[in-house]
Amino acid sequence: MGARDIKALRQLIGLSQNEFARLIGVSELTVNRWECGHVQPKLASIKRIESLVGAKNLQVIQSTLIYNMPLLEVAEDIQKRIQAKRCER
């Protein structure tokens, strides 16, 4: 998962760096460093991102075959997952 993937994913689901960081358990600075390409996320962080948005959604977003599933469906599913995550806390 590269810098562009992380930034595109975060923007697609409408989260600030701060909120995205909080939801996956890292600092805002860490997210910023990922998005700038200064460091790569650790496997544990990628797994938390995948858990937040869903493996299928992450795969669709990362692939060049993104047209297989309309972005609105992906965004809606991710928003539901985020809302559920917020309710867990």
HUGIKA-V466821 format. One record per residue. N is the residue number from 1. RES is the residue in one letter. PSI is psi as a letter, one per 20 degrees, with the letter a starting at -180 (none if undefined). Layout:
n:N res:RES psi:PSI
n:N res:RES psi:PSI
//
This chain:
n:1 res:M psi:o
n:2 res:G psi:r
n:3 res:A psi:g
n:4 res:R psi:h
n:5 res:D psi:g
n:6 res:I psi:g
n:7 res:K psi:g
n:8 res:A psi:g
n:9 res:L psi:g
n:10 res:R psi:g
n:11 res:Q psi:h
n:12 res:L psi:g
n:13 res:I psi:j
n:14 res:G psi:k
n:15 res:L psi:q
n:16 res:S psi:r
n:17 res:Q psi:h
n:18 res:N psi:g
n:19 res:E psi:g
n:20 res:F psi:g
n:21 res:A psi:g
n:22 res:R psi:g
n:23 res:L psi:h
n:24 res:I psi:j
n:25 res:G psi:k
n:26 res:V psi:r
n:27 res:S psi:q
n:28 res:E psi:h
n:29 res:L psi:h
n:30 res:T psi:g
n:31 res:V psi:g
n:32 res:N psi:g
n:33 res:R psi:h
n:34 res:W psi:g
n:35 res:E psi:h
n:36 res:C psi:i
n:37 res:G psi:j
n:38 res:H psi:h
n:39 res:V psi:q
n:40 res:Q psi:q
n:41 res:P psi:q
n:42 res:K psi:q
n:43 res:L psi:h
n:44 res:A psi:h
n:45 res:S psi:h
n:46 res:I psi:h
n:47 res:K psi:h
n:48 res:R psi:h
n:49 res:I psi:g
n:50 res:E psi:h
n:51 res:S psi:h
n:52 res:L psi:g
n:53 res:V psi:i
n:54 res:G psi:p
n:55 res:A psi:g
n:56 res:K psi:g
n:57 res:N psi:g
n:58 res:L psi:g
n:59 res:Q psi:g
n:60 res:V psi:g
n:61 res:I psi:g
n:62 res:Q psi:h
n:63 res:S psi:r
n:64 res:T psi:i
n:65 res:L psi:k
n:66 res:I psi:i
n:67 res:Y psi:i
n:68 res:N psi:h
n:69 res:M psi:o
n:70 res:P psi:p
n:71 res:L psi:h
n:72 res:L psi:h
n:73 res:E psi:g
n:74 res:V psi:g
n:75 res:A psi:g
n:76 res:E psi:g
n:77 res:D psi:g
n:78 res:I psi:g
n:79 res:Q psi:g
n:80 res:K psi:g
n:81 res:R psi:g
n:82 res:I psi:g
n:83 res:Q psi:g
n:84 res:A psi:h
n:85 res:K psi:g
n:86 res:R psi:h
n:87 res:C psi:h
n:88 res:E psi:h
n:89 res:R psi:none
//
